[in-house]
Amino acid sequence: MAALGVFCLLLGAVSWPPASASGEEFWPGQSAADILSGAASRRRYLLYDVNPPEGFNLRRDVYIRVASLLKTLLKTEEWVLVLPPWGRLYHWKSPDIHQVRIPWSDFFDLPSLSRNIPVIEYEQFIAESGGPFIDQVYVLQGYAEGWKEGAWEEKIDSRPCIEPPLYSQDKHEYYRGWFWGYEETRGLNVSCLSVQGSASIIAPVLLRNTSARSVMLDRAENLLHDHYGGKEYWDTRRSMVFAKHLRAVGDEFRSRYLNSTDAADRIPFEEDWTKMKVKLGSSLGGPYLGVHLRRKDFIWGHREDVPSLEGAVRRIRSLMKTHQLDKVFVATDAARKELDGLRRLLPEMVRFEPTWEELELYKDGGVAIVDQWVCAHARSAPQRGGLPGRLSLALSPCPKQPRSSSVP
């Protein structure tokens, strides 16, 4: 499903153009694939991964940091970001479903990502680079001595690995590792970098200290944002548009079960996020309350803050009354027993419950995106003081996101 860039060559009837769009000379009989191959032969590849236990939202945040690094690299050389396949996330627990080696196009719209930075799927990288080999793997880590009190200092150094890297050499002295579930992938070199600073601090290392054509940054969550909250940050965030097929599923569900459409809810939409212009406060949102009800592992760490199901229902009913709504959409990871209790206490609750075939097709990650999409189009409901933010809440309204087809 990977979206591949295509070169369109408009050939005049009388004369040949002197050069292709990539700068290569063009001659009669040369194919677009030849030019694409030539362009690919010059560019370098940036890959990355994060700590295996990290969840979907942290991984999405790390993408923003790495995208900022790529923009820095592009000022000097031609680079492309290789999107790390999804899989083996802690919260994806549906049995008997293959949930590794998942391409980004299953969850996100690649043309939208490409309007911000050049990206390719991992399998396209294998095809372009000549095989499943990564020239250099840098494992990012902190400093063994830690950060001492005083002025913050950004720095990066080649250091011995603080912990043994999760890589082992095979009989050919190539490095084996997780590599997103691609068992055939090998790293040619593995070393550790101690880093303390924003993402672009590593750019000089990639530009001057290594000539490797493909470089992977493992544990990339150790890099901080270059410009958190700035225009570049939000450009990348807005480019992370959910996959069109998942948005279509969410929109059909809204229409069928929640009497909600973009036209009726005054939610403007442009497929090209760069053209999205919305006046603040102009969107109405669907005639329902959107609630994110966190249970399971969240309860273990927040027992004092998490309401009982009865308390959650009282809060939901209070918000429905305040906003004069008679339907509530609930996104939750509650266990089956709790869900049955919730249905008895809140019969007007609406949930997206996929069939087995849909779950196998969309995966747990896709179902969660549909939940977010539906929740994000709900009628706006203010959060009460004293409550944590939506993504760490046990119970909260899910605000709509009218400015783009991605969700915070």
Residue pairs with C-beta under 8 A, 6 or more apart in sequence:
1 103
1 105
1 106
2 103
2 105
2 110
2 120
2 121
2 123
2 124
3 105
3 110
3 111
3 114
4 120
4 124
5 36
5 114
6 32
7 20
7 21
7 22
7 32
7 35
7 36
8 32
9 17
9 20
9 26
9 32
9 35
11 17
16 26
16 27
16 28
17 26
18 25
18 26
19 25
19 26
20 26
20 35
21 35
22 35
22 36
22 38
22 39
24 35
24 38
24 39
26 35
37 128
39 78
40 128
42 78
43 77
43 78
43 79
43 80
44 73
44 77
44 78
44 79
44 80
44 206
44 212
44 213
44 214
44 215
45 79
45 80
45 82
45 125
45 129
45 213
45 214
45 215
46 66
46 69
46 70
46 73
46 79
46 80
46 81
46 82
46 206
46 215
46 216
46 217
47 81
47 82
47 84
47 122
47 125
47 134
47 214
47 215
47 216
47 217
48 62
48 66
48 84
48 216
48 217
48 218
48 220
49 84
49 178
49 179
49 180
49 216
49 217
49 218
49 219
49 220
50 58
50 59
50 62
50 219
50 220
50 221
51 219
51 221
52 88
52 178
53 90
54 62
54 221
55 89
55 90
55 91
56 89
56 91
56 365
56 368
57 391
58 221
59 86
60 240
62 220
62 221
62 223
63 236
63 240
64 225
64 233
64 236
64 237
64 240
65 198
65 199
65 220
65 223
65 224
65 225
65 226
66 81
66 199
66 217
66 220
66 223
67 81
67 116
67 117
67 236
68 198
68 199
68 200
68 225
68 226
68 227
68 232
68 233
68 236
69 199
69 200
69 202
69 203
69 223
69 226
70 79
70 81
70 117
70 118
71 117
71 232
72 199
72 200
72 203
72 226
73 79
73 203
73 206
73 207
74 117
74 118
76 203
76 207
77 207
79 118
80 118
80 119
80 120
81 117
81 118
81 119
81 120
82 119
82 120
82 121
82 122
82 125
82 214
83 103
83 104
83 113
83 119
83 120
83 121
83 122
84 122
84 180
85 100
85 101
85 102
85 103
85 104
85 121
85 122
85 180
85 181
85 182
86 99
86 102
86 103
86 104
86 106
86 107
86 180
86 365
87 99
87 100
87 101
87 102
87 180
87 181
88 99
88 100
88 181
89 99
89 364
89 365
90 297
91 333
91 364
91 368
92 99
92 363
92 364
92 365
93 364
94 359
94 363
94 364
97 359
97 360
97 363
97 364
99 363
99 364
99 365
100 180
100 181
101 180
101 181
101 182
102 363
102 365
103 121
103 122
103 123
104 110
104 113
104 119
104 121
105 121
105 243
106 243
106 362
106 363
106 365
106 366
107 242
107 243
107 246
107 365
107 366
107 369
108 240
108 241
108 242
108 243
109 241
109 242
109 243
109 244
109 405
110 119
110 121
112 239
112 240
112 241
112 272
112 273
112 405
113 119
113 239
113 240
113 241
115 239
115 272
115 273
115 274
116 235
116 236
116 239
117 236
117 239
120 128
122 180
122 182
125 214
126 132
129 213
129 214
132 179
132 182
132 184
132 185
132 186
133 174
133 185
133 186
133 187
133 188
133 214
134 179
134 185
134 186
134 187
134 188
134 214
134 215
134 216
135 188
135 189
135 212
135 213
135 214
135 215
136 187
136 188
136 189
136 191
136 210
136 212
136 214
136 215
136 216
137 167
137 175
137 177
137 187
137 189
137 190
137 191
137 215
137 216
137 218
138 191
138 192
138 193
138 202
138 205
138 215
138 216
138 217
138 218
139 161
139 165
139 190
139 191
139 192
139 193
139 218
139 219
140 192
140 193
140 195
140 202
140 217
140 218
140 219
140 220
140 222
140 223
141 159
141 161
141 162
141 163
141 192
141 193
141 194
141 195
141 219
141 222
142 162
142 194
142 195
142 196
142 222
143 157
143 159
143 194
143 196
144 159
144 162
144 194
147 196
153 196
154 196
154 197
154 198
154 201
155 194
155 195
155 196
155 197
155 201
156 193
156 194
156 195
156 196
156 197
156 201
156 202
156 205
157 193
157 194
158 191
158 192
158 193
158 194
159 192
159 193
159 194
160 192
161 191
161 192
162 192
162 194
165 177
165 190
165 192
165 218
166 177
166 178
167 175
167 176
167 177
167 187
167 190
168 175
168 176
168 177
169 175
169 176
170 176
170 186
174 186
174 187
174 188
175 186
175 187
175 188
175 189
175 190
176 183
176 186
177 185
177 187
179 185
179 187
187 216
188 212
189 212
193 202
193 205
195 201
195 202
195 222
195 223
197 223
197 224
198 223
198 224
198 225
198 226
199 223
199 224
199 225
199 226
200 226
201 223
202 217
202 223
206 215
217 223
225 233
226 232
227 233
237 406
237 408
238 273
238 276
238 403
238 404
238 406
239 273
239 406
240 406
241 273
241 404
241 405
241 406
242 369
242 372
242 373
242 405
242 406
242 407
243 366
243 369
246 362
246 366
246 369
246 370
246 373
247 373
247 405
249 358
249 362
249 370
250 352
250 369
250 370
250 373
250 374
250 377
251 261
251 262
251 373
253 352
253 370
253 374
254 260
254 261
254 286
254 374
254 377
255 261
257 350
258 286
258 287
258 288
258 327
258 329
258 350
258 374
259 286
259 287
259 327
260 286
260 287
260 288
260 377
262 268
262 269
262 377
265 283
265 284
265 285
265 286
265 287
265 377
266 282
266 283
266 284
267 283
267 284
267 285
267 377
267 400
267 402
268 276
268 278
268 282
268 283
268 402
269 276
269 405
270 276
271 405
273 404
273 405
273 406
276 403
276 404
278 402
278 403
282 402
283 380
283 400
283 402
284 379
285 377
285 378
285 379
285 380
285 400
286 377
286 378
286 379
286 400
287 325
287 327
287 379
288 325
288 327
288 328
288 329
288 350
288 378
288 379
289 316
289 319
289 320
289 323
289 325
289 327
289 328
289 329
289 378
289 379
289 381
289 397
290 328
290 329
290 331
290 374
290 375
290 376
290 377
290 378
290 379
290 381
290 397
290 398
290 399
290 400
291 316
291 328
291 329
291 330
291 331
291 332
291 375
291 395
291 396
291 397
291 398
292 331
292 332
292 375
292 390
292 393
292 395
292 396
292 398
293 312
293 330
293 331
293 332
293 334
293 342
293 394
293 395
294 306
294 332
294 333
294 393
294 394
294 395
295 306
295 332
295 333
295 334
295 335
295 338
295 394
296 333
296 334
296 335
298 306
298 392
298 394
299 306
299 394
302 394
305 388
305 394
306 394
306 395
307 315
307 394
307 395
309 338
309 341
309 342
309 345
310 345
312 342
312 394
312 395
313 342
313 345
313 346
315 395
316 328
316 346
316 395
317 346
319 325
319 381
319 397
320 326
320 328
322 381
323 379
323 381
325 379
326 348
327 348
327 350
328 346
328 348
328 349
328 350
329 349
329 350
329 351
329 352
329 374
329 375
329 378
329 398
330 342
330 346
330 349
330 350
330 351
331 351
331 352
331 368
331 371
331 372
331 374
331 375
331 398
332 339
332 342
332 351
334 342
342 349
343 349
352 367
352 370
352 371
352 374
354 362
354 367
354 370
358 367
359 367
362 369
362 370
372 398
372 407
373 407
375 398
375 407
376 398
376 399
376 400
376 401
376 407
377 400
378 397
378 398
378 399
378 400
379 400
380 397
380 399
380 400
381 397
381 399
382 397
383 390
383 396
383 397
387 393
387 396
389 396
390 396
390 397
390 398
390 399
390 408
399 408
401 407
401 408
